[in-house]
Amino acid sequence: MIRQGPARGLSGSAHKVVVVESDEGLCDHVSAWQDLADHALEANVFYEPWLLMPALKNLHPGTPLRLVFIYEPASPGTAGASKLCGFFPLEPDSRFRNLPIRAWRLWKHIHCFLCTPLIRSDRARETLAALLQWAGGEGRVHLLDFSHVRGDGPFHDLLVTHVKETGTRQYVTNRFVRALWKAGEGLDDYLQNTLSPGVRKEYRRQRKRLAELGRLEFRTLREGAEVDDWLEEFLGLEASGWKAREGQALGLSSSQRSFVLAAAHLGFARGQVFLQGLYLDGRPVAMLLSFLAGGGGFAFKIAYDETLAKYSPGVQLMLDILGCLHSDSRFAWMDSCAEPDHPMINRLWKDQKVIESVLVSTGNRLGDVAVSVFPAARRLVRLLRELRSTTALYALR
């Protein structure tokens, strides 16, 4: 189902808002969508069509989605043609389901590690204004949650500027940092400035001991004909360790397996998938699947052989990858996509990326009130939970 309606940006010219509510309606937008991703204010590979469409097909749990495309006004003499300026995949925000508040948030599926929307860099201010005006009008939405977006990049600056210029109410509901690699100094200097001499010595010792077990090789997938073999090795390695024991391995779920296989094939054909591995006598002991976009990359999933844990195969692989990143001019940065307190990657990657969620009123009175009282309401909920826990504890005595 597709719904269209006008919205007005800061320029005063009408933008066209197209809302797609099923994946069948996406095909008409793919070309413009990919062009938008290639010229976005901020790169987000998880919202590019070749990666998001397999997610919609395999990982969409059935909750309603609004896939919002914002096109600029058609220019005179272009026969109705217009440029796609923004893409915002939205889902209902369940935190407000028992209140008379309509709130939607950026869609984050189980394997999505960034939700920064795609906005054309030279149309950013108008596009954001058009989205909020549409949402508060025809969209009948009181709040938009820009959830899990980068909190120290161009989109963050855009949102801050919009709030200052328009007086829009907003509140940061969550904020954390995760490891990031950025290009700059050479590899040797990078490691010296990141790791202590003792840690570097220990990693060299582990590397030497691992190499004594057989022929140790660092490999990067380069031929398309080998994609299936590499993916099967990666899924098998991931399923051999703790991820399988905790039910998190991709290969254990048919839907997740289908997602990663489809995405990897599409991405490799576009040159946006990086598969690398550390091999011992021809068998993988550690592998990393990464996605590339906007002059950088996203370290999507890592797997390693836990039977060789005393040699730290995951660390050894990441050291090889650091060497690869420092020698490859295509990379200006790499997002770890890791948990904030990840012990291994936080030790190896010294830079950080801020991730935040920002609740924004669409300009109506109910949205403004909801944003204003949200901090106090959250503190009250936390207090009530603590009181219940204390009461339950005394009841057991």
C-alpha positions as MATLAB code, in Angstrom:
seq = 'MIRQGPARGLSGSAHKVVVVESDEGLCDHVSAWQDLADHALEANVFYEPWLLMPALKNLHPGTPLRLVFIYEPASPGTAGASKLCGFFPLEPDSRFRNLPIRAWRLWKHIHCFLCTPLIRSDRARETLAALLQWAGGEGRVHLLDFSHVRGDGPFHDLLVTHVKETGTRQYVTNRFVRALWKAGEGLDDYLQNTLSPGVRKEYRRQRKRLAELGRLEFRTLREGAEVDDWLEEFLGLEASGWKAREGQALGLSSSQRSFVLAAAHLGFARGQVFLQGLYLDGRPVAMLLSFLAGGGGFAFKIAYDETLAKYSPGVQLMLDILGCLHSDSRFAWMDSCAEPDHPMINRLWKDQKVIESVLVSTGNRLGDVAVSVFPAARRLVRLLRELRSTTALYALR';
ca = [
       0.000    0.000    0.000;
       1.318    3.444   -0.909;
       0.086    6.737    0.439;
       1.254   10.089   -0.858;
       0.899   13.548    0.577;
       2.574   16.948    0.362;
       4.796   18.441    3.041;
       6.561   21.751    3.072;
      10.250   22.237    3.716;
      11.983   25.397    4.871;
      12.035   26.702    1.316;
       8.245   26.690    1.225;
       8.083   24.437   -1.849;
       6.004   21.291   -1.578;
       7.862   18.029   -1.129;
       6.267   14.733   -2.099;
       6.034   12.195    0.693;
       5.534    8.586   -0.351;
       4.748    6.049    2.355;
       5.238    2.382    1.514;
       3.705   -0.082    3.947;
       4.739   -3.352    2.308;
       7.939   -4.499    0.644;
       6.100   -5.048   -2.645;
       5.972   -1.291   -3.157;
       9.714   -0.751   -2.828;
      10.818   -1.766   -6.317;
       9.807    1.556   -7.867;
      12.147    3.386   -5.504;
      15.280    1.220   -5.524;
      17.272    3.186   -8.109;
      16.550    6.559   -6.497;
      17.040    5.002   -3.051;
      20.534    3.720   -3.893;
      21.469    7.067   -5.432;
      20.370    8.739   -2.196;
      22.511    6.322   -0.167;
      25.515    7.093   -2.361;
      25.093   10.847   -1.742;
      23.811   10.814    1.820;
      24.723   13.342    4.467;
      25.900   10.400    6.554;
      26.574    6.848    5.411;
      24.441    4.062    6.862;
      24.840    0.764    5.067;
      22.019   -0.828    7.101;
      19.469    1.423    5.367;
      20.783    0.901    1.826;
      18.328   -1.052   -0.369;
      20.594   -4.057   -0.992;
      20.896   -4.629    2.770;
      17.522   -3.439    4.057;
      15.345   -5.296    1.554;
      16.653   -8.764    2.588;
      16.053   -7.684    6.200;
      12.462   -6.710    5.399;
      11.906  -10.051    3.696;
      13.499  -12.240    6.362;
      13.659  -10.324    9.662;
      10.448   -8.292    9.689;
       8.449   -9.719   12.637;
       5.085   -8.541   11.333;
       4.829   -5.205   13.128;
       3.532   -2.418   10.867;
       6.162   -0.315    9.149;
       6.051    3.013    7.373;
       8.849    3.276    4.828;
       8.876    7.011    4.170;
      10.441    8.407    0.985;
      10.682   12.185    0.629;
      11.146   13.559   -2.887;
      12.026   17.127   -3.749;
       9.556   19.161   -5.813;
       9.702   18.372   -9.513;
      11.720   20.938  -11.423;
      10.073   22.771  -14.341;
      10.545   20.958  -17.630;
      11.448   17.588  -16.069;
       8.090   15.926  -16.783;
       7.422   15.195  -13.138;
      10.846   13.718  -12.370;
      12.146   14.521   -8.903;
      15.105   13.581   -6.755;
      14.818   11.420   -3.643;
      16.028   13.470   -0.682;
      15.266   11.312    2.338;
      14.459    7.785    3.470;
      13.066    7.023    6.932;
      11.925    3.477    7.841;
       9.591    3.807   10.833;
       7.911    1.420   13.272;
       5.502    2.061   16.175;
       7.169    3.019   19.455;
       5.780    0.520   21.980;
       6.646    2.691   24.989;
       3.536    4.789   24.377;
       1.037    2.049   23.466;
      -1.124    2.608   26.587;
      -1.198    6.396   26.168;
      -3.085    8.669   23.751;
       0.223    9.436   22.054;
       1.165    8.291   18.565;
       4.904    7.754   18.390;
       7.045    6.145   15.707;
      10.721    5.310   15.781;
      13.394    4.393   13.236;
      13.219    0.666   12.503;
      15.979   -1.401   14.093;
      15.933   -5.102   13.312;
      17.986   -7.662   15.199;
      21.060   -7.225   12.980;
      20.886   -3.459   12.433;
      23.608   -1.559   14.306;
      22.869    1.970   13.135;
      19.606    3.770   12.337;
      20.823    7.129   11.051;
      18.359    7.981    8.253;
      19.485    8.579    4.694;
      19.225   12.286    3.841;
      20.672   13.924    0.747;
      23.515   16.152    1.885;
      22.538   19.199   -0.207;
      18.856   18.986    0.808;
      19.252   18.048    4.460;
      17.526   20.956    6.239;
      14.516   20.987    3.939;
      14.140   17.205    4.082;
      14.156   16.981    7.867;
      11.644   19.834    8.074;
       9.431   18.110    5.501;
       9.491   14.850    7.447;
       8.489   16.469   10.731;
       5.766   18.539    9.132;
       4.329   15.518    7.315;
       4.515   13.397   10.488;
       2.694   16.014   12.553;
       0.093   16.576    9.829;
      -1.062   13.797    7.541;
       0.988   11.235    9.461;
      -0.944   12.076   12.658;
       2.183   11.421   14.748;
       2.959   13.261   17.977;
       6.526   12.036   18.472;
       9.358   10.723   16.336;
      12.135    8.773   18.012;
      15.397    9.116   16.085;
      16.641    5.991   17.795;
      20.143    4.537   17.615;
      21.570    7.270   15.394;
      25.085    8.623   15.408;
      25.393   11.273   18.093;
      28.549   13.038   16.923;
      28.126   13.322   13.173;
      26.408   15.424   10.492;
      22.902   14.158   11.251;
      23.325   15.030   14.919;
      24.420   18.539   13.925;
      21.452   18.823   11.558;
      19.005   17.858   14.291;
      20.567   20.286   16.777;
      20.366   23.117   14.236;
      16.725   22.336   13.437;
      15.812   22.351   17.135;
      17.522   25.712   17.663;
      15.957   27.318   14.594;
      12.403   26.078   15.105;
      12.112   25.695   18.886;
      11.199   22.023   18.450;
      11.072   20.063   21.712;
      13.540   17.180   21.901;
      15.112   14.968   24.560;
      18.034   12.533   24.368;
      16.706    9.302   25.907;
      19.856    7.203   25.532;
      23.513    7.803   24.731;
      26.595    5.567   24.691;
      29.881    5.145   22.842;
      31.375    2.207   20.991;
      34.754    1.521   19.444;
      35.720    3.108   16.135;
      38.836    2.992   13.983;
      39.862    6.156   12.122;
      42.628    6.559    9.568;
      45.562    8.749   10.442;
      48.872    7.538   11.782;
      50.677    4.462   10.414;
      50.046    0.994   11.808;
      53.174    0.837   13.990;
      52.454    4.219   15.562;
      48.806    3.302   15.986;
      49.614    0.110   17.882;
      52.232    1.839   20.025;
      49.730    4.537   20.971;
      46.958    2.027   21.629;
      48.553   -0.996   23.288;
      51.088   -1.169   26.078;
      54.478   -2.817   25.366;
      53.493   -5.767   27.535;
      50.248   -6.375   25.644;
      51.980   -6.111   22.261;
      54.590   -8.605   23.421;
      51.911  -11.040   24.588;
      50.060  -10.823   21.272;
      53.311  -11.527   19.387;
      53.911  -14.553   21.617;
      50.414  -15.883   20.957;
      50.859  -15.350   17.228;
      54.117  -17.278   17.248;
      52.607  -20.188   19.172;
      49.575  -20.306   16.857;
      51.831  -20.340   13.789;
      53.745  -23.294   15.264;
      50.572  -25.386   14.870;
      50.602  -25.120   11.075;
      50.575  -22.742    8.113;
      48.954  -19.475    9.246;
      47.464  -17.211    6.534;
      45.382  -14.044    6.456;
      42.985  -14.082    3.503;
      40.499  -11.697    1.922;
      37.690  -12.890   -0.353;
      38.300  -11.561   -3.853;
      36.496  -13.894   -6.274;
      32.710  -13.933   -6.548;
      32.669  -17.650   -7.288;
      33.972  -18.336   -3.778;
      31.313  -16.353   -1.889;
      29.191  -19.377   -1.011;
      32.159  -21.357    0.307;
      33.324  -18.447    2.460;
      29.852  -17.821    3.828;
      29.420  -21.481    4.757;
      32.777  -21.412    6.541;
      31.798  -18.246    8.366;
      28.375  -19.562    9.445;
      29.897  -22.854   10.533;
      32.607  -21.148   12.573;
      30.087  -18.843   14.227;
      27.853  -21.811   15.076;
      30.717  -23.622   16.808;
      31.009  -21.282   19.766;
      29.160  -19.290   22.389;
      26.800  -17.669   19.902;
      25.328  -21.083   19.161;
      25.049  -21.942   22.857;
      23.150  -18.694   23.474;
      21.020  -19.050   20.349;
      22.612  -16.050   18.598;
      24.378  -17.762   15.699;
      23.068  -16.711   12.296;
      23.051  -20.252   10.957;
      20.662  -21.536   13.622;
      17.716  -19.567   12.234;
      16.518  -20.113    8.674;
      15.334  -16.518    8.402;
      18.597  -15.044    9.694;
      20.611  -17.386    7.521;
      18.593  -16.355    4.458;
      19.094  -12.709    5.347;
      22.876  -12.856    5.616;
      23.272  -15.028    2.500;
      21.112  -12.727    0.373;
      22.714   -9.551    1.736;
      26.263  -10.863    1.303;
      25.656  -11.861   -2.320;
      24.051   -8.532   -3.204;
      26.690   -6.558   -1.336;
      29.627   -8.456   -2.814;
      28.285   -7.821   -6.321;
      28.304   -4.105   -5.461;
      31.773   -4.213   -3.920;
      30.366   -3.415   -0.494;
      31.074   -6.681    1.316;
      34.397   -7.577    2.877;
      35.002  -11.155    4.046;
      38.340  -11.779    5.725;
      39.744  -14.680    7.654;
      42.738  -16.109    9.485;
      43.398  -19.668    8.298;
      45.438  -22.453    9.874;
      46.385  -25.189    7.401;
      43.499  -24.135    5.203;
      40.745  -24.047    7.826;
      39.398  -20.809    9.282;
      40.184  -20.034   12.914;
      38.703  -16.511   12.839;
      36.576  -14.625   10.288;
      35.027  -11.176    9.958;
      32.129  -10.117    7.737;
      32.070   -6.362    7.080;
      29.880   -4.012    5.041;
      31.321   -0.969    3.261;
      29.726    2.444    2.661;
      30.680    6.089    2.371;
      34.440    5.690    2.528;
      34.312    3.440    5.578;
      33.020    0.159    6.878;
      30.903   -1.599    9.470;
      32.380   -4.665   11.194;
      29.153   -6.675   11.074;
      29.973  -10.065   12.620;
      33.076  -11.851   13.870;
      33.528  -15.572   14.534;
      36.461  -17.532   15.905;
      37.495  -21.037   16.948;
      37.061  -21.234   20.724;
      39.215  -24.357   20.985;
      42.178  -22.098   20.184;
      41.179  -19.418   22.698;
      44.560  -19.434   24.453;
      46.072  -18.055   21.225;
      43.423  -15.296   20.908;
      42.551  -16.007   17.239;
      39.984  -13.186   17.200;
      42.596  -10.690   18.345;
      45.119  -12.021   15.816;
      42.568  -11.555   13.035;
      41.774   -8.010   14.143;
      45.484   -7.148   14.183;
      45.703   -8.347   10.566;
      42.615   -6.321    9.704;
      44.148   -3.218   11.285;
      47.100   -3.711    8.972;
      44.721   -4.034    6.037;
      42.801   -0.890    7.019;
      45.956    1.189    7.390;
      47.213    0.125    3.967;
      43.919    0.509    2.041;
      43.119    4.080    0.975;
      39.413    3.232    0.583;
      38.976    3.249    4.347;
      38.743    6.435    6.391;
      36.961    4.719    9.297;
      35.523    1.444   10.513;
      32.589    1.170   12.912;
      33.033   -1.780   15.272;
      29.244   -2.299   15.687;
      30.242   -3.717   19.078;
      28.755   -3.450   22.527;
      29.978   -0.394   24.497;
      31.943   -2.535   26.951;
      33.404   -5.035   24.479;
      36.778   -5.988   26.052;
      38.634   -7.042   22.919;
      37.694   -4.341   20.434;
      37.873   -1.546   23.017;
      41.474   -2.492   23.659;
      42.445   -2.586   19.967;
      40.467    0.382   18.567;
      41.214    3.590   20.393;
      38.630    5.930   18.845;
      34.939    6.121   19.736;
      31.607    6.718   18.037;
      28.651    8.195   19.916;
      25.264    6.499   19.500;
      22.140    8.185   20.812;
      18.350    8.126   20.678;
      16.518   11.455   20.434;
      12.803   11.894   21.070;
      11.448   14.770   18.961;
       8.027   16.405   19.018;
       6.446   16.905   15.599;
       5.262   20.322   16.747;
       1.828   19.600   18.199;
       0.873   20.367   21.790;
       0.591   16.740   22.912;
       4.032   15.956   21.483;
       5.558   18.986   23.187;
       4.058   17.968   26.541;
       5.185   14.349   26.129;
       8.787   15.374   25.474;
       8.741   17.840   28.369;
       7.508   15.321   30.950;
       9.438   12.327   29.607;
      12.487   12.756   31.903;
      10.343   13.063   35.035;
       8.117   10.167   33.956;
      11.120    7.948   33.383;
      12.524    8.790   36.830;
       9.132    7.976   38.357;
       8.979    4.607   36.610;
      12.502    3.829   37.821;
      11.532    4.787   41.391;
       8.416    2.607   41.305;
      10.470   -0.356   40.102;
      12.949    0.155   42.929;
      10.094    0.353   45.449;
       8.595   -2.887   44.112;
      11.967   -4.603   44.368;
      12.461   -3.351   47.933;
       8.942   -4.439   48.926;
       9.488   -7.888   47.419;
      12.816   -8.214   49.247;
      11.257   -7.397   52.643;
       8.395   -9.786   51.937;
      10.885  -12.638   51.619;
      12.444  -11.964   55.009;
];
